[in-house]
């Protein structure tokens, strides 16, 4: 991988990636994490062909499980148990993202999430292939993650709620498989 200085140069040039994106696009409205730590509804509208994290509760369960594997700090329980890296690792494991669109400021978060996902996957007997970054020159849109998976998550143009409810069976099966051992 390029050094950070090279990544900055690459990220600031608004060019299309030279390597084709592999896999199917899977957009995720991160409203599940939003609702876990903030009152009220998120202010971002989900786009078509976008999954709603709030309708995929296995993501939240896995994020909390990843956090609790590290243990709680002594004393008072913190208001936020799962960190951003736990949430991202859970999404990567359950949505099977092979590539993820990130801003330059999110590269260290992606590295930490890949580490947590690898450790958990190996403990579950799965082989982990790290999620690779696709750098966005201007950063990503608040509340939506765009990744690419080996299998489609929904039909093109399908609305967010029906797509999320239909895909929940797949996510639930992956979640169960992670805990089968």
MONOR-V189559 format. One record per residue. N is the residue number from 1. RES is the residue in three letters. SS is DSSP state (alpha for helix, beta for strand, coil for the rest). PSI is psi as a letter, one per 20 degrees, with the letter a starting at -180 (* if undefined). NEAR is the number of other ideal C-beta (glycine too) atoms within 12 Angstrom. Layout:
n=N res=RES ss=SS psi=PSI near=NEAR
n=N res=RES ss=SS psi=PSI near=NEAR
This chain:
n=1 res=UNK ss=coil psi=q near=14
n=2 res=UNK ss=coil psi=q near=14
n=3 res=UNK ss=coil psi=r near=10
n=4 res=UNK ss=alpha psi=h near=16
n=5 res=UNK ss=alpha psi=h near=11
n=6 res=UNK ss=alpha psi=h near=15
n=7 res=UNK ss=alpha psi=h near=26
n=8 res=UNK ss=alpha psi=g near=17
n=9 res=UNK ss=alpha psi=g near=15
n=10 res=UNK ss=alpha psi=g near=23
n=11 res=UNK ss=alpha psi=h near=28
n=12 res=UNK ss=alpha psi=i near=17
n=13 res=UNK ss=coil psi=p near=17
n=14 res=UNK ss=coil psi=m near=11
n=15 res=UNK ss=coil psi=q near=13
n=16 res=UNK ss=coil psi=q near=12
n=17 res=UNK ss=coil psi=q near=20
n=18 res=UNK ss=coil psi=h near=9
n=19 res=UNK ss=coil psi=p near=11
n=20 res=UNK ss=coil psi=q near=10
n=21 res=UNK ss=coil psi=p near=23
n=22 res=UNK ss=coil psi=p near=18
n=23 res=UNK ss=coil psi=a near=24
n=24 res=UNK ss=beta psi=p near=24
n=25 res=UNK ss=beta psi=p near=31
n=26 res=UNK ss=beta psi=o near=40
n=27 res=UNK ss=beta psi=q near=38
n=28 res=UNK ss=beta psi=p near=47
n=29 res=UNK ss=beta psi=o near=37
n=30 res=UNK ss=coil psi=l near=37
n=31 res=UNK ss=alpha psi=h near=35
n=32 res=UNK ss=alpha psi=g near=35
n=33 res=UNK ss=alpha psi=h near=35
n=34 res=UNK ss=alpha psi=g near=26
n=35 res=UNK ss=alpha psi=h near=21
n=36 res=UNK ss=alpha psi=h near=28
n=37 res=UNK ss=alpha psi=i near=22
n=38 res=UNK ss=coil psi=q near=16
n=39 res=UNK ss=coil psi=q near=8
n=40 res=UNK ss=coil psi=r near=9
n=41 res=UNK ss=coil psi=q near=15
n=42 res=UNK ss=coil psi=q near=23
n=43 res=UNK ss=coil psi=j near=12
n=44 res=UNK ss=coil psi=p near=22
n=45 res=UNK ss=coil psi=p near=17
n=46 res=UNK ss=coil psi=q near=33
n=47 res=UNK ss=coil psi=r near=24
n=48 res=UNK ss=coil psi=q near=19
n=49 res=UNK ss=coil psi=k near=27
n=50 res=UNK ss=beta psi=p near=37
n=51 res=UNK ss=beta psi=q near=45
n=52 res=UNK ss=beta psi=o near=40
n=53 res=UNK ss=alpha psi=h near=41
n=54 res=UNK ss=alpha psi=h near=28
n=55 res=UNK ss=alpha psi=j near=30
n=56 res=UNK ss=coil psi=m near=41
n=57 res=UNK ss=alpha psi=i near=25
n=58 res=UNK ss=alpha psi=h near=33
n=59 res=UNK ss=alpha psi=g near=43
n=60 res=UNK ss=alpha psi=g near=31
n=61 res=UNK ss=alpha psi=g near=28
n=62 res=UNK ss=alpha psi=h near=40
n=63 res=UNK ss=alpha psi=g near=39
n=64 res=UNK ss=alpha psi=h near=26
n=65 res=UNK ss=alpha psi=g near=27
n=66 res=UNK ss=alpha psi=g near=38
n=67 res=UNK ss=alpha psi=g near=28
n=68 res=UNK ss=alpha psi=h near=19
n=69 res=UNK ss=alpha psi=h near=21
n=70 res=UNK ss=coil psi=i near=21
n=71 res=UNK ss=coil psi=q near=11
n=72 res=UNK ss=coil psi=q near=15
n=73 res=UNK ss=coil psi=q near=14
n=74 res=UNK ss=coil psi=q near=7
n=75 res=UNK ss=coil psi=b near=6
n=76 res=UNK ss=coil psi=p near=8
n=77 res=UNK ss=coil psi=p near=12
n=78 res=UNK ss=coil psi=q near=16
n=79 res=UNK ss=coil psi=h near=10
n=80 res=UNK ss=coil psi=o near=18
n=81 res=UNK ss=coil psi=g near=24
n=82 res=UNK ss=coil psi=p near=32
n=83 res=UNK ss=coil psi=r near=26
n=84 res=UNK ss=alpha psi=h near=28
n=85 res=UNK ss=alpha psi=h near=28
n=86 res=UNK ss=alpha psi=g near=35
n=87 res=UNK ss=alpha psi=g near=40
n=88 res=UNK ss=alpha psi=g near=41
n=89 res=UNK ss=alpha psi=g near=41
n=90 res=UNK ss=alpha psi=g near=44
n=91 res=UNK ss=alpha psi=g near=47
n=92 res=UNK ss=alpha psi=g near=45
n=93 res=UNK ss=alpha psi=g near=42
n=94 res=UNK ss=alpha psi=h near=44
n=95 res=UNK ss=alpha psi=i near=45
n=96 res=UNK ss=coil psi=l near=34
n=97 res=UNK ss=beta psi=p near=42
n=98 res=UNK ss=beta psi=h near=25
n=99 res=UNK ss=beta psi=q near=32
n=100 res=UNK ss=beta psi=p near=40
n=101 res=UNK ss=beta psi=p near=32
n=102 res=UNK ss=beta psi=q near=34
n=103 res=UNK ss=coil psi=r near=26
n=104 res=UNK ss=alpha psi=h near=28
n=105 res=UNK ss=alpha psi=i near=19
n=106 res=UNK ss=alpha psi=j near=26
n=107 res=UNK ss=alpha psi=g near=31
n=108 res=UNK ss=alpha psi=h near=19
n=109 res=UNK ss=alpha psi=g near=28
n=110 res=UNK ss=alpha psi=g near=36
n=111 res=UNK ss=alpha psi=g near=25
n=112 res=UNK ss=alpha psi=g near=25
n=113 res=UNK ss=alpha psi=g near=39
n=114 res=UNK ss=alpha psi=g near=31
n=115 res=UNK ss=alpha psi=g near=24
n=116 res=UNK ss=alpha psi=g near=36
n=117 res=UNK ss=alpha psi=g near=38
n=118 res=UNK ss=alpha psi=g near=23
n=119 res=UNK ss=alpha psi=g near=22
n=120 res=UNK ss=alpha psi=g near=33
n=121 res=UNK ss=alpha psi=g near=31
n=122 res=UNK ss=alpha psi=h near=17
n=123 res=UNK ss=alpha psi=h near=18
n=124 res=UNK ss=coil psi=i near=24
n=125 res=UNK ss=coil psi=j near=13
n=126 res=UNK ss=coil psi=q near=21
n=127 res=UNK ss=coil psi=p near=10
n=128 res=UNK ss=coil psi=p near=25
n=129 res=UNK ss=coil psi=o near=21
n=130 res=UNK ss=coil psi=q near=25
n=131 res=UNK ss=coil psi=p near=40
n=132 res=UNK ss=beta psi=q near=25
n=133 res=UNK ss=beta psi=q near=37
n=134 res=UNK ss=beta psi=o near=34
n=135 res=UNK ss=beta psi=p near=33
n=136 res=UNK ss=coil psi=p near=29
n=137 res=UNK ss=coil psi=h near=21
n=138 res=UNK ss=coil psi=j near=16
n=139 res=UNK ss=coil psi=r near=17
n=140 res=UNK ss=coil psi=r near=29
n=141 res=UNK ss=coil psi=p near=21
n=142 res=UNK ss=coil psi=p near=17
n=143 res=UNK ss=coil psi=i near=27
n=144 res=UNK ss=beta psi=p near=32
n=145 res=UNK ss=beta psi=p near=46
n=146 res=UNK ss=beta psi=o near=33
n=147 res=UNK ss=beta psi=r near=38
n=148 res=UNK ss=beta psi=p near=31
n=149 res=UNK ss=beta psi=r near=34
n=150 res=UNK ss=coil psi=h near=20
n=151 res=UNK ss=coil psi=q near=19
n=152 res=UNK ss=coil psi=q near=22
n=153 res=UNK ss=coil psi=h near=38
n=154 res=UNK ss=coil psi=r near=35
n=155 res=UNK ss=coil psi=q near=14
n=156 res=UNK ss=coil psi=p near=16
n=157 res=UNK ss=coil psi=i near=12
n=158 res=UNK ss=coil psi=q near=23
n=159 res=UNK ss=coil psi=q near=21
n=160 res=UNK ss=alpha psi=g near=30
n=161 res=UNK ss=alpha psi=g near=21
n=162 res=UNK ss=alpha psi=h near=20
n=163 res=UNK ss=alpha psi=g near=31
n=164 res=UNK ss=alpha psi=g near=34
n=165 res=UNK ss=alpha psi=h near=22
n=166 res=UNK ss=alpha psi=h near=22
n=167 res=UNK ss=alpha psi=i near=37
n=168 res=UNK ss=alpha psi=h near=27
n=169 res=UNK ss=alpha psi=g near=16
n=170 res=UNK ss=alpha psi=g near=27
n=171 res=UNK ss=alpha psi=g near=39
n=172 res=UNK ss=alpha psi=h near=22
n=173 res=UNK ss=alpha psi=g near=17
n=174 res=UNK ss=alpha psi=g near=31
n=175 res=UNK ss=alpha psi=g near=29
n=176 res=UNK ss=alpha psi=h near=17
n=177 res=UNK ss=alpha psi=h near=20
n=178 res=UNK ss=alpha psi=h near=30
n=179 res=UNK ss=coil psi=j near=21
n=180 res=UNK ss=coil psi=h near=11
n=181 res=UNK ss=coil psi=* near=12
